[in-house]
Amino acid sequence: MACIYGNIMNIDTTGASQATANQDRLTVNGVAASRKLAETDLARMENYRTVITEVGRAQQMDPAVIAAIISRESRAGAALEGGWGDHGNAFGLMQVDRRHHTPVGAFDSKQHMTQATEILISFINEIREKFPTWSREQCFKGGISAYNAGVSTVSSYLKIDARTTGRDYSNDVVARAQFYKRMGY
């Protein structure tokens, strides 16, 4: 499926930081760590493949990116308690923050994934407005960074993750998405 926001496979990435890799006690970081983290979540992710694909198609978003955000945010549900994470502040597989949005649907529902994907798309569009000279892929990655930390935290492409969780959010998500793309998402 073509994604109107850019080709995830064409986005440069440094992958996961050591702090993120430490979640699974990995001795490697970077793209290799992101791939390993995504692979660890793959069996659980398969439970959501159909819904991820449907939402991706409806929203013109690459399903691999949705899967990567689910992997990063909730470890495909493994990190959630009653559908909640982030100390009770974020809901669902894609962790919609209740301090900024009103979560909808069940934690693993099409409604939830649609809402979260629409939030991601709004951030991509805001980054496109903020940085009109950036390529589609740069805006895509900037929107992924903003999904974690907000548009105001993206100040340059070079420092795209400077204020994200683990200082690697968009780089890790892009690397995980590239893995999931290779897995047929």
Accessible surface in RSA format (square Angstrom, percent):
REM  Atomic radii and reference values for relative SASA: ProtOr
REM  Chains: A
REM  Algorithm: Lee & Richards
REM  Probe-radius: 1.40
REM  Slices: 20
REM RES _ NUM      All-atoms   Total-Side   Main-Chain    Non-polar    All polar
REM                ABS   REL    ABS   REL    ABS   REL    ABS   REL    ABS   REL
RES MET A   1   104.98  54.4  38.87  25.7  66.10 157.4  51.73  44.0  53.25  70.5
RES ALA A   2    91.32  84.0  66.46 102.6  24.86  56.6  75.88 106.9  15.44  40.9
RES CYS A   3    14.38  10.9   2.49   2.8  11.89  27.9   2.52   6.4  11.86  12.8
RES ILE A   4    80.63  45.9  70.00  52.1  10.63  25.6  73.27  52.8   7.35  20.0
RES TYR A   5    15.60   7.3  15.45   8.8   0.15   0.4   3.41   2.6  12.19  15.0
RES GLY A   6     1.25   1.5   0.00   N/A   1.25   1.5   0.43   1.2   0.82   1.8
RES ASN A   7    66.26  45.7  60.16  58.1   6.10  14.7  20.68  49.8  45.58  44.1
RES ILE A   8     0.24   0.1   0.00   0.0   0.24   0.6   0.00   0.0   0.24   0.7
RES MET A   9    68.04  35.2  45.39  30.0  22.66  53.9  45.40  38.6  22.64  30.0
RES ASN A  10   104.42  72.0  74.01  71.5  30.41  73.2  21.55  51.9  82.87  80.1
RES ILE A  11     6.49   3.7   0.24   0.2   6.25  15.1   1.97   1.4   4.52  12.3
RES ASP A  12    89.17  62.5  76.10  75.7  13.08  30.9  52.25 123.0  36.93  36.8
RES THR A  13    30.87  22.0   7.68   7.8  23.19  55.3   8.40  11.3  22.48  34.0
RES THR A  14   102.12  72.6  89.46  90.7  12.66  30.2  83.48 112.1  18.64  28.2
RES GLY A  15     2.46   3.0   0.00   N/A   2.46   3.0   0.00   0.0   2.46   5.5
RES ALA A  16     3.63   3.3   0.00   0.0   3.63   8.3   0.13   0.2   3.50   9.3
RES SER A  17    31.38  26.5  21.53  28.7   9.85  22.7  31.34  66.7   0.04   0.1
RES GLN A  18    70.30  39.3  66.65  48.7   3.64   8.7  49.86 106.1  20.44  15.5
RES ALA A  19    66.29  60.9  48.54  74.9  17.75  40.4  52.24  73.6  14.05  37.2
RES THR A  20     5.47   3.9   3.23   3.3   2.24   5.3   2.18   2.9   3.30   5.0
RES ALA A  21     0.00   0.0   0.00   0.0   0.00   0.0   0.00   0.0   0.00   0.0
RES ASN A  22    82.51  56.9  70.84  68.5  11.68  28.1  22.96  55.3  59.56  57.6
RES GLN A  23    98.46  55.1  63.67  46.5  34.80  82.8  38.30  81.5  60.16  45.6
RES ASP A  24    45.42  31.8  23.73  23.6  21.69  51.3  17.23  40.6  28.19  28.1
RES ARG A  25   213.96  89.8 189.33  96.5  24.63  58.6  72.89  99.6 141.07  85.5
RES LEU A  26    27.94  15.6  21.61  15.5   6.33  15.9  23.68  16.6   4.27  11.5
RES THR A  27   135.37  96.3 102.02 103.4  33.35  79.5  81.35 109.3  54.02  81.7
RES VAL A  28    72.69  47.8  67.96  61.5   4.73  11.4  72.69  63.2   0.00   0.0
RES ASN A  29    76.82  53.0  65.65  63.4  11.17  26.9   1.70   4.1  75.12  72.6
RES GLY A  30    14.67  18.1   0.00   N/A  14.67  18.1  14.49  39.8   0.18   0.4
RES VAL A  31    37.57  24.7  33.09  30.0   4.47  10.8  33.09  28.8   4.47  12.1
RES ALA A  32    55.62  51.1  45.44  70.1  10.18  23.2  48.19  67.9   7.43  19.7
RES ALA A  33     0.00   0.0   0.00   0.0   0.00   0.0   0.00   0.0   0.00   0.0
RES SER A  34     0.00   0.0   0.00   0.0   0.00   0.0   0.00   0.0   0.00   0.0
RES ARG A  35    97.14  40.8  97.02  49.5   0.11   0.3  30.33  41.4  66.81  40.5
RES LYS A  36    95.36  46.5  93.59  57.4   1.77   4.2  53.12  47.8  42.24  45.0
RES LEU A  37     0.00   0.0   0.00   0.0   0.00   0.0   0.00   0.0   0.00   0.0
RES ALA A  38     0.00   0.0   0.00   0.0   0.00   0.0   0.00   0.0   0.00   0.0
RES GLU A  39    90.16  51.8  81.86  61.9   8.30  19.8  15.70  30.4  74.45  60.8
RES THR A  40    63.99  45.5  43.59  44.2  20.40  48.6  45.23  60.8  18.75  28.4
RES ASP A  41     0.00   0.0   0.00   0.0   0.00   0.0   0.00   0.0   0.00   0.0
RES LEU A  42    39.12  21.8  39.12  28.0   0.00   0.0  39.12  27.5   0.00   0.0
RES ALA A  43    82.28  75.7  65.26 100.7  17.01  38.7  71.95 101.3  10.33  27.4
RES ARG A  44    78.92  33.1  77.66  39.6   1.26   3.0  42.17  57.6  36.75  22.3
RES MET A  45     0.00   0.0   0.00   0.0   0.00   0.0   0.00   0.0   0.00   0.0
RES GLU A  46    77.91  44.7  62.50  47.3  15.41  36.7  39.39  76.2  38.52  31.4
RES ASN A  47   114.83  79.2  78.72  76.1  36.12  87.0  21.71  52.2  93.12  90.0
RES TYR A  48    29.40  13.7  29.14  16.6   0.26   0.7  11.00   8.3  18.39  22.7
RES ARG A  49    68.98  29.0  68.83  35.1   0.15   0.3  37.36  51.1  31.62  19.2
RES THR A  50    93.70  66.6  87.88  89.1   5.82  13.9  56.01  75.2  37.69  57.0
RES VAL A  51    38.70  25.5  38.60  34.9   0.10   0.2  38.60  33.5   0.10   0.3
RES ILE A  52     0.00   0.0   0.00   0.0   0.00   0.0   0.00   0.0   0.00   0.0
RES THR A  53    41.81  29.7  41.65  42.2   0.17   0.4  33.54  45.1   8.27  12.5
RES GLU A  54    65.22  37.4  60.80  46.0   4.42  10.5  21.56  41.7  43.65  35.6
RES VAL A  55     0.19   0.1   0.00   0.0   0.19   0.5   0.19   0.2   0.00   0.0
RES GLY A  56     0.00   0.0   0.00   N/A   0.00   0.0   0.00   0.0   0.00   0.0
RES ARG A  57   152.14  63.9 141.68  72.2  10.45  24.9  61.72  84.4  90.42  54.8
RES ALA A  58    73.86  67.9  36.46  56.3  37.40  85.1  48.54  68.4  25.32  67.1
RES GLN A  59    37.30  20.9  29.52  21.6   7.78  18.5   3.87   8.2  33.43  25.4
RES GLN A  60    90.36  50.5  89.73  65.6   0.62   1.5  19.49  41.5  70.87  53.7
RES MET A  61     0.00   0.0   0.00   0.0   0.00   0.0   0.00   0.0   0.00   0.0
RES ASP A  62     4.29   3.0   4.29   4.3   0.00   0.0   0.00   0.0   4.29   4.3
RES PRO A  63     8.11   5.9   8.11   7.4   0.00   0.0   8.11   6.7   0.00   0.0
RES ALA A  64     0.00   0.0   0.00   0.0   0.00   0.0   0.00   0.0   0.00   0.0
RES VAL A  65     0.00   0.0   0.00   0.0   0.00   0.0   0.00   0.0   0.00   0.0
RES ILE A  66     0.00   0.0   0.00   0.0   0.00   0.0   0.00   0.0   0.00   0.0
RES ALA A  67     0.00   0.0   0.00   0.0   0.00   0.0   0.00   0.0   0.00   0.0
RES ALA A  68     0.00   0.0   0.00   0.0   0.00   0.0   0.00   0.0   0.00   0.0
RES ILE A  69     0.00   0.0   0.00   0.0   0.00   0.0   0.00   0.0   0.00   0.0
RES ILE A  70     0.00   0.0   0.00   0.0   0.00   0.0   0.00   0.0   0.00   0.0
RES SER A  71     0.00   0.0   0.00   0.0   0.00   0.0   0.00   0.0   0.00   0.0
RES ARG A  72    22.34   9.4  10.52   5.4  11.82  28.1   0.73   1.0  21.62  13.1
RES GLU A  73    43.60  25.0  24.17  18.3  19.43  46.3   2.96   5.7  40.64  33.2
RES SER A  74     0.15   0.1   0.00   0.0   0.15   0.3   0.15   0.3   0.00   0.0
RES ARG A  75    29.86  12.5  29.86  15.2   0.00   0.0  21.36  29.2   8.50   5.1
RES ALA A  76     1.80   1.7   0.00   0.0   1.80   4.1   0.00   0.0   1.80   4.8
RES GLY A  77    17.36  21.4   0.00   N/A  17.36  21.4   5.80  15.9  11.56  25.9
RES ALA A  78    63.93  58.8  25.56  39.4  38.38  87.3  35.92  50.6  28.01  74.2
RES ALA A  79    62.25  57.2  32.57  50.3  29.67  67.5  44.08  62.1  18.17  48.1
RES LEU A  80    24.90  13.9   4.77   3.4  20.13  50.6   4.77   3.3  20.13  54.2
RES GLU A  81   148.31  85.2 136.52 103.3  11.80  28.1  54.25 104.9  94.07  76.8
RES GLY A  82    76.66  94.5   0.00   N/A  76.66  94.5  45.93 126.0  30.73  68.8
RES GLY A  83     4.87   6.0   0.00   N/A   4.87   6.0   0.46   1.3   4.42   9.9
RES TRP A  84    81.38  32.7  78.08  37.8   3.31   7.8  58.20  31.0  23.19  37.6
RES GLY A  85    12.89  15.9   0.00   N/A  12.89  15.9  12.89  35.4   0.00   0.0
RES ASP A  86    72.94  51.1  51.23  51.0  21.71  51.3  23.81  56.0  49.13  49.0
RES HIS A  87   181.93  99.4 137.80  95.8  44.13 112.9 100.71 103.8  81.22  94.5
RES GLY A  88    26.92  33.2   0.00   N/A  26.92  33.2  20.68  56.7   6.24  14.0
RES ASN A  89    33.21  22.9  33.21  32.1   0.00   0.0   0.00   0.0  33.21  32.1
RES ALA A  90     4.14   3.8   4.14   6.4   0.00   0.0   4.14   5.8   0.00   0.0
RES PHE A  91    25.23  12.6  25.23  15.6   0.00   0.0  25.23  15.3   0.00   0.0
RES GLY A  92     0.00   0.0   0.00   N/A   0.00   0.0   0.00   0.0   0.00   0.0
RES LEU A  93     0.00   0.0   0.00   0.0   0.00   0.0   0.00   0.0   0.00   0.0
RES MET A  94     0.00   0.0   0.00   0.0   0.00   0.0   0.00   0.0   0.00   0.0
RES GLN A  95    18.15  10.1   7.10   5.2  11.05  26.3   3.60   7.7  14.55  11.0
RES VAL A  96     3.20   2.1   0.14   0.1   3.06   7.4   3.20   2.8   0.00   0.0
RES ASP A  97    29.65  20.8  27.97  27.8   1.69   4.0  15.46  36.4  14.20  14.2
RES ARG A  98   132.02  55.4 111.45  56.8  20.57  49.0  23.44  32.0 108.57  65.8
RES ARG A  99   141.56  59.4 105.01  53.5  36.55  87.0  61.00  83.4  80.56  48.8
RES HIS A 100   139.75  76.4 106.41  74.0  33.34  85.3  72.74  75.0  67.01  78.0
RES HIS A 101    62.44  34.1  49.76  34.6  12.68  32.4  38.99  40.2  23.45  27.3
RES THR A 102   110.96  78.9 102.12 103.5   8.84  21.1  67.22  90.3  43.74  66.1
RES PRO A 103    33.20  24.2  15.58  14.2  17.61  64.0  15.78  13.0  17.42 108.3
RES VAL A 104    52.97  34.9  48.25  43.7   4.71  11.4  52.97  46.0   0.00   0.0
RES GLY A 105    34.45  42.5   0.00   N/A  34.45  42.5  13.37  36.7  21.08  47.2
RES ALA A 106    57.79  53.1  43.45  67.1  14.34  32.6  52.22  73.5   5.57  14.8
RES PHE A 107    67.91  34.0  66.41  41.1   1.50   3.9  66.41  40.3   1.50   4.3
RES ASP A 108    49.77  34.9  43.41  43.2   6.36  15.0   1.24   2.9  48.53  48.4
RES SER A 109    27.23  23.0  19.90  26.6   7.33  16.9  27.23  58.0   0.00   0.0
RES LYS A 110   100.27  48.9  96.43  59.2   3.85   9.2  54.44  49.0  45.83  48.8
RES GLN A 111   107.27  60.0  97.26  71.1  10.01  23.8  35.84  76.3  71.43  54.2
RES HIS A 112     0.00   0.0   0.00   0.0   0.00   0.0   0.00   0.0   0.00   0.0
RES MET A 113     0.00   0.0   0.00   0.0   0.00   0.0   0.00   0.0   0.00   0.0
RES THR A 114    33.23  23.6  33.23  33.7   0.00   0.0  26.81  36.0   6.42   9.7
RES GLN A 115    29.30  16.4  27.55  20.1   1.75   4.2  16.02  34.1  13.28  10.1
RES ALA A 116     0.00   0.0   0.00   0.0   0.00   0.0   0.00   0.0   0.00   0.0
RES THR A 117     0.00   0.0   0.00   0.0   0.00   0.0   0.00   0.0   0.00   0.0
RES GLU A 118    87.04  50.0  81.22  61.4   5.82  13.9  27.50  53.2  59.54  48.6
RES ILE A 119    19.98  11.4  17.86  13.3   2.12   5.1  19.89  14.3   0.09   0.2
RES LEU A 120     0.00   0.0   0.00   0.0   0.00   0.0   0.00   0.0   0.00   0.0
RES ILE A 121    21.12  12.0  21.12  15.7   0.00   0.0  21.12  15.2   0.00   0.0
RES SER A 122    47.90  40.5  42.61  56.9   5.29  12.2  38.57  82.1   9.33  13.1
RES PHE A 123    35.49  17.8  35.49  22.0   0.00   0.0  35.49  21.5   0.00   0.0
RES ILE A 124     0.13   0.1   0.13   0.1   0.00   0.0   0.13   0.1   0.00   0.0
RES ASN A 125    52.60  36.3  51.65  49.9   0.95   2.3  19.53  47.0  33.07  32.0
RES GLU A 126    78.09  44.8  74.97  56.7   3.13   7.4  29.15  56.4  48.94  40.0
RES ILE A 127     0.00   0.0   0.00   0.0   0.00   0.0   0.00   0.0   0.00   0.0
RES ARG A 128    92.35  38.8  90.53  46.1   1.82   4.3  50.28  68.7  42.07  25.5
RES GLU A 129   142.49  81.8 116.56  88.2  25.93  61.7  49.00  94.8  93.49  76.3
RES LYS A 130    86.97  42.4  58.39  35.8  28.58  68.1  59.15  53.2  27.83  29.6
RES PHE A 131    31.54  15.8  29.04  18.0   2.50   6.5  31.38  19.0   0.16   0.5
RES PRO A 132   106.94  77.9  77.76  70.9  29.17 106.0  80.46  66.4  26.48 164.6
RES THR A 133   132.85  94.5  98.07  99.4  34.78  82.9  82.88 111.3  49.97  75.5
RES TRP A 134    37.98  15.2  23.62  11.4  14.37  33.7   7.92   4.2  30.07  48.8
RES SER A 135    54.64  46.2  41.09  54.8  13.55  31.2  48.65 103.6   5.99   8.4
RES ARG A 136   125.08  52.5 117.22  59.8   7.86  18.7  53.34  72.9  71.74  43.5
RES GLU A 137    34.88  20.0  34.85  26.4   0.03   0.1  11.51  22.3  23.38  19.1
RES GLN A 138    53.22  29.8  53.16  38.8   0.07   0.2   9.17  19.5  44.05  33.4
RES CYS A 139     2.21   1.7   2.21   2.5   0.00   0.0   0.14   0.4   2.07   2.2
RES PHE A 140     0.00   0.0   0.00   0.0   0.00   0.0   0.00   0.0   0.00   0.0
RES LYS A 141     5.37   2.6   5.37   3.3   0.00   0.0   0.00   0.0   5.37   5.7
RES GLY A 142     0.00   0.0   0.00   N/A   0.00   0.0   0.00   0.0   0.00   0.0
RES GLY A 143     0.00   0.0   0.00   N/A   0.00   0.0   0.00   0.0   0.00   0.0
RES ILE A 144     0.00   0.0   0.00   0.0   0.00   0.0   0.00   0.0   0.00   0.0
RES SER A 145     0.02   0.0   0.02   0.0   0.00   0.0   0.00   0.0   0.02   0.0
RES ALA A 146     0.67   0.6   0.00   0.0   0.67   1.5   0.00   0.0   0.67   1.8
RES TYR A 147    25.51  11.9   6.52   3.7  18.99  49.4   6.08   4.6  19.43  24.0
RES ASN A 148    45.26  31.2  16.23  15.7  29.03  69.9   2.14   5.2  43.12  41.7
RES ALA A 149    29.49  27.1   5.28   8.2  24.21  55.1  14.86  20.9  14.63  38.8
RES GLY A 150    22.64  27.9   0.00   N/A  22.64  27.9  19.98  54.8   2.66   6.0
RES VAL A 151    24.59  16.2  21.14  19.1   3.44   8.3  21.14  18.4   3.44   9.3
RES SER A 152    90.11  76.1  69.22  92.4  20.88  48.1  50.83 108.2  39.28  55.0
RES THR A 153    14.44  10.3  11.38  11.5   3.07   7.3  10.64  14.3   3.81   5.8
RES VAL A 154     0.00   0.0   0.00   0.0   0.00   0.0   0.00   0.0   0.00   0.0
RES SER A 155    78.48  66.3  56.35  75.2  22.14  51.0  43.73  93.1  34.75  48.7
RES SER A 156    39.29  33.2  36.31  48.5   2.99   6.9  36.96  78.7   2.34   3.3
RES TYR A 157    48.06  22.4  40.89  23.3   7.17  18.6  39.46  29.7   8.59  10.6
RES LEU A 158   165.20  92.0 135.78  97.1  29.42  74.0 139.83  98.2  25.37  68.3
RES LYS A 159   127.53  62.2 121.44  74.5   6.09  14.5  70.03  63.0  57.49  61.2
RES ILE A 160     6.98   4.0   5.31   4.0   1.67   4.0   5.31   3.8   1.67   4.5
RES ASP A 161     8.08   5.7   5.66   5.6   2.42   5.7   6.07  14.3   2.02   2.0
RES ALA A 162    44.87  41.3  29.59  45.7  15.28  34.8  36.94  52.0   7.92  21.0
RES ARG A 163   158.12  66.4 133.14  67.9  24.99  59.5  50.21  68.6 107.91  65.4
RES THR A 164     8.10   5.8   0.58   0.6   7.52  17.9   1.38   1.9   6.72  10.2
RES THR A 165    90.96  64.7  79.05  80.1  11.90  28.4  65.32  87.7  25.63  38.7
RES GLY A 166    30.19  37.2   0.00   N/A  30.19  37.2  16.43  45.1  13.76  30.8
RES ARG A 167   185.45  77.9 167.19  85.2  18.26  43.5  48.89  66.8 136.57  82.8
RES ASP A 168     5.08   3.6   4.38   4.4   0.71   1.7   5.08  12.0   0.00   0.0
RES TYR A 169     2.28   1.1   2.28   1.3   0.00   0.0   2.28   1.7   0.00   0.0
RES SER A 170     0.00   0.0   0.00   0.0   0.00   0.0   0.00   0.0   0.00   0.0
RES ASN A 171    15.57  10.7  15.57  15.0   0.00   0.0   0.40   1.0  15.16  14.7
RES ASP A 172     0.00   0.0   0.00   0.0   0.00   0.0   0.00   0.0   0.00   0.0
RES VAL A 173     0.00   0.0   0.00   0.0   0.00   0.0   0.00   0.0   0.00   0.0
RES VAL A 174     0.00   0.0   0.00   0.0   0.00   0.0   0.00   0.0   0.00   0.0
RES ALA A 175     0.26   0.2   0.00   0.0   0.26   0.6   0.03   0.0   0.24   0.6
RES ARG A 176     0.00   0.0   0.00   0.0   0.00   0.0   0.00   0.0   0.00   0.0
RES ALA A 177     0.00   0.0   0.00   0.0   0.00   0.0   0.00   0.0   0.00   0.0
RES GLN A 178    14.41   8.1  14.41  10.5   0.00   0.0   1.59   3.4  12.83   9.7
RES PHE A 179    21.04  10.5  20.97  13.0   0.08   0.2  21.04  12.8   0.00   0.0
RES TYR A 180     0.00   0.0   0.00   0.0   0.00   0.0   0.00   0.0   0.00   0.0
RES LYS A 181    59.29  28.9  48.17  29.6  11.12  26.5  38.08  34.3  21.21  22.6
RES ARG A 182   131.07  55.0  96.64  49.3  34.43  82.0  59.02  80.7  72.05  43.7
RES MET A 183    79.81  41.3  62.70  41.5  17.11  40.7  49.02  41.7  30.79  40.8
RES GLY A 184    55.73  68.7   0.00   N/A  55.73  68.7  32.84  90.1  22.89  51.3
RES TYR A 185    15.84   7.4   0.00   0.0  15.84  41.2   7.45   5.6   8.39  10.3
END  Absolute sums over single chains surface
CHAIN  1 A     8319.2       6519.8       1799.4       4390.4       3928.9
END  Absolute sums over all chains
TOTAL          8319.2       6519.8       1799.4       4390.4       3928.9
